[in-house]
Amino acid sequence: MADILLQLLPHVVSSLLHAALGIHFWNTRWRETDRPLLTQPMRPWERWAIFATLAIQACGLYNGLFGAGGMRFSFSYALSLMLWLAVLIYWLESFRSRMDGLQPLVLPLAALGAAAPAVFPHLRVVAHAGAWGFQFHFLTAMLAYSVFTLSALHAVFMGFAERKLHQRALTRSLGSLPPILTMEALLFRMILLAFSLLSLALLSGVLFSEAIFGRAVVFDHKTLFAFASWAIFAALLVGRRWYGWRGRVALRWTLAGFLALLLAYIGSRFVAEVILGRL
């Protein structure tokens, strides 16, 4: 019993810290007060607090995934790892791009992701985890998930900001944000990066499947949703390049592609592991 509690402790602690940081950033960036609307970049202690929280969560993830030898995985660890990478990418990107104001949106979701392995601790052994093809596929897929997660959150907040600007409603949350055009350029840079990673993940998955199972593609729900997501984001990038898609059109396509990608693995594994009880 004590061993189980120690294994769950990093997930619980990191979840609480993510939630506390999310409340802090909401209180200092979004909560309406009588103070002037001024941009508030992250302070050094806030950056270090996020980094320390990520380090604690990383310990829990590593112990769960690799602590028993080999590799084990589940939808809860996939969700936690995806959001851990998303916050890490956000933290790194914040050093070079203005992403101030998004913390109250990203960190509460990271808190839920960090808590998932504590609520659903069951893991299954991953076959062929030692093969380099699988490792490359796994890495690119998780990075694609994470960058697309940030893109989806970024797109949602852009839509919120545009609506407030059209209503001429200036709030503290808007005061912390860069200009809309800057946010839009950052959004499509993230989507292009994530699309490239997803393309590599799908290609490596096809090659890995052919090398191990003798079949290039297994047409199950995961594969279909993954290729559907790839097609949606490809259409979005083409529409942006040739037709100048932006605003609400880009938001809808981004969210549709992200939803399809989410259903490809995490959604299907949730149904299999939690609802149907299959590991």
C-alpha positions in Angstrom: 0.0 0.0 0.0 2.8 2.4 0.9 4.6 1.7 -2.4 1.4 2.5 -4.3 1.0 5.8 -2.5 4.6 6.7 -3.2 4.1 6.0 -6.9 1.0 8.2 -7.0 2.5 11.0 -4.9 4.3 12.8 -7.8 1.1 12.8 -9.9 -0.9 14.3 -7.0 1.7 16.9 -6.0 2.3 18.0 -9.6 -1.5 18.2 -10.2 -2.0 20.4 -7.1 1.0 22.6 -8.1 -0.3 23.1 -11.6 -3.7 24.0 -10.2 -2.2 26.5 -7.7 -0.2 28.1 -10.5 -3.2 28.3 -12.7 -5.1 30.1 -9.9 -2.2 32.4 -9.3 -2.0 33.4 -13.0 -5.7 33.9 -13.2 -5.6 36.1 -10.2 -2.7 38.2 -11.5 -3.5 38.2 -15.3 -7.2 37.6 -15.8 -9.1 38.7 -12.7 -10.7 42.1 -13.2 -9.4 44.9 -10.9 -9.2 48.6 -10.9 -5.5 48.5 -11.8 -4.4 49.6 -15.3 -4.3 47.1 -18.2 -0.6 46.3 -18.4 1.2 43.4 -20.0 2.8 41.2 -17.3 5.5 38.9 -18.6 6.4 35.9 -16.4 8.6 36.6 -13.5 11.7 34.5 -12.8 10.1 32.8 -9.8 7.0 31.9 -11.9 9.2 30.3 -14.6 11.0 28.3 -12.0 7.8 27.2 -10.3 6.5 25.8 -13.6 9.8 24.1 -14.3 9.8 22.5 -10.8 6.3 21.3 -11.2 7.2 19.7 -14.6 10.2 18.0 -13.0 8.0 16.5 -10.3 5.5 15.3 -12.8 8.3 13.9 -15.0 9.5 11.7 -12.1 6.0 10.2 -11.8 5.7 9.7 -15.5 9.1 8.0 -15.8 8.5 5.7 -12.9 5.1 4.6 -14.2 6.2 4.2 -17.8 9.6 2.5 -17.2 9.9 1.7 -13.5 8.9 -1.9 -13.8 11.3 -2.7 -16.7 10.3 -2.5 -20.4 7.6 0.1 -21.2 4.0 0.3 -19.9 1.3 2.7 -21.1 -2.4 3.6 -20.9 -4.7 6.4 -21.9 -4.2 8.2 -18.5 -0.4 8.3 -19.0 -0.8 9.3 -22.6 -3.0 12.3 -21.5 -0.6 13.2 -18.7 2.5 13.0 -21.0 0.7 14.9 -23.8 -0.1 17.8 -21.5 3.3 17.6 -19.7 5.0 18.1 -23.1 2.5 20.8 -24.0 3.4 22.8 -20.9 7.1 22.2 -21.5 6.9 23.4 -25.1 4.9 26.4 -23.9 7.5 27.1 -21.2 10.3 26.9 -23.7 8.5 29.0 -26.4 7.7 31.7 -23.9 11.4 32.6 -23.8 11.3 33.7 -27.5 7.6 34.5 -28.2 5.0 36.5 -26.3 2.6 34.0 -24.9 1.7 35.9 -21.8 -1.9 35.5 -20.7 -2.4 31.8 -21.8 -1.2 30.4 -18.4 -4.7 30.4 -16.8 -5.9 28.3 -19.7 -3.0 25.8 -20.1 -2.2 25.1 -16.4 -5.6 23.9 -15.2 -5.7 21.4 -18.0 -2.2 20.3 -17.1 -3.5 19.8 -13.5 -6.2 17.5 -14.8 -3.7 15.6 -17.0 -1.2 15.2 -14.1 -4.0 13.8 -11.9 -5.2 11.2 -14.5 -2.6 8.5 -13.6 -3.6 8.7 -10.0 -7.3 8.3 -10.8 -6.7 5.6 -13.5 -3.4 3.9 -12.5 -3.8 0.8 -14.6 -1.0 0.2 -17.2 -0.4 -2.3 -19.9 2.9 -3.6 -21.3 3.8 -2.2 -24.7 5.1 -4.8 -27.2 8.1 -4.0 -29.3 8.9 -0.9 -27.2 12.6 -1.5 -27.7 12.5 -1.2 -31.5 13.9 2.1 -32.8 11.0 2.4 -35.2 8.5 2.3 -32.4 10.5 4.7 -30.3 10.7 7.2 -33.2 7.0 6.8 -33.9 6.1 7.2 -30.2 8.2 10.3 -29.8 6.9 12.1 -32.9 3.3 11.2 -32.1 3.5 12.5 -28.6 5.2 15.7 -29.7 2.5 16.2 -32.4 -0.2 15.6 -29.8 1.3 18.2 -27.5 1.9 20.9 -30.1 -1.6 20.4 -31.5 -2.9 20.7 -27.9 -1.2 24.1 -27.6 -2.5 25.1 -31.0 -6.1 24.2 -30.1 -5.9 26.2 -26.8 -4.2 29.1 -28.6 -7.0 29.1 -31.3 -9.7 29.1 -28.6 -8.2 32.0 -26.8 -7.7 33.8 -30.1 -11.4 33.4 -30.8 -12.2 34.7 -27.4 -9.9 37.7 -27.8 -11.3 38.6 -31.3 -14.9 38.5 -30.0 -14.0 40.8 -27.0 -12.2 43.2 -29.4 -15.2 43.4 -31.7 -17.4 44.1 -28.7 -14.8 46.8 -27.6 -14.6 45.0 -24.2 -11.1 45.5 -22.9 -10.3 43.1 -20.0 -7.2 42.2 -18.1 -6.9 38.9 -20.0 -6.6 40.9 -23.2 -4.2 43.3 -21.7 -1.7 40.4 -21.2 -1.9 39.3 -24.8 0.3 40.1 -27.8 -1.5 41.6 -30.9 -4.0 39.4 -32.7 -1.8 39.2 -35.9 1.2 38.1 -33.8 -1.0 35.4 -32.1 -2.2 34.3 -35.5 1.3 34.0 -36.9 2.4 32.0 -33.9 -0.7 29.7 -34.2 0.1 28.7 -37.8 3.8 28.2 -36.9 2.7 25.8 -34.3 0.2 24.0 -36.6 2.9 23.7 -39.3 5.3 22.2 -36.8 2.7 19.8 -35.4 1.6 18.8 -38.9 5.2 18.0 -39.8 5.5 15.9 -36.6 2.2 14.1 -37.3 3.4 13.4 -40.9 6.5 11.8 -39.5 4.5 9.8 -36.9 2.2 8.4 -39.5 5.0 7.6 -41.9 7.1 5.9 -39.2 3.9 4.0 -38.0 3.4 2.6 -41.5 7.0 1.6 -41.8 7.1 0.1 -38.3 3.9 -1.8 -38.9 5.2 -3.3 -42.1 8.6 -4.3 -40.5 7.0 -6.0 -37.5 3.6 -7.2 -38.7 4.2 -7.5 -42.5 1.3 -5.1 -43.1 1.8 -1.4 -44.0 -1.4 -0.1 -42.5 -4.0 -1.6 -40.1 -7.2 0.1 -40.8 -8.7 0.4 -37.3 -10.4 3.4 -35.7 -7.0 4.8 -34.4 -5.5 4.8 -37.9 -8.7 6.3 -39.5 -8.9 9.1 -37.0 -5.2 9.9 -37.3 -5.3 10.1 -41.1 -8.6 12.1 -40.9 -6.8 14.6 -38.6 -3.8 14.8 -40.9 -6.2 15.5 -43.9 -8.0 18.3 -41.9 -4.8 20.1 -41.0 -3.5 19.7 -44.5 -6.6 21.3 -45.8 -6.2 24.1 -43.2 -2.6 24.8 -44.2 -3.6 24.8 -47.9 -6.6 27.1 -47.2 -4.3 29.5 -45.3 -1.7 29.5 -48.1 -4.0 29.9 -51.1 -7.2 31.4 -49.7 -6.0 33.4 -46.7 -8.1 31.5 -44.2 -8.0 33.1 -40.7 -10.2 34.0 -37.8 -13.2 31.8 -37.1 -12.6 29.6 -40.2 -9.1 28.7 -39.0 -10.5 28.2 -35.4 -13.1 25.6 -36.6 -10.6 23.7 -38.7 -8.1 23.6 -35.9 -10.5 22.3 -33.4 -12.0 19.7 -35.8 -8.5 18.4 -36.6 -7.5 18.3 -32.9 -10.7 16.5 -31.9 -10.1 13.8 -34.6 -6.5 13.4 -33.3 -7.7 13.2 -29.7 -10.1 10.4 -30.7 -7.4 8.5 -32.5 -5.7 7.2 -29.4 -6.6 8.8 -26.1 -10.4 8.7 -26.7 -10.3 5.2 -28.0 -8.1 4.0 -25.2 -10.4 5.7 -22.6 -13.4 3.7 -24.0 -11.4 0.5 -24.1 -9.7 0.8 -20.7 -12.3 2.6 -18.5 -15.7 1.9 -20.1 -15.1 -1.6 -21.4 -12.4 -2.6 -18.9 -9.9 -3.9 -21.5 -6.2 -3.4 -20.8 
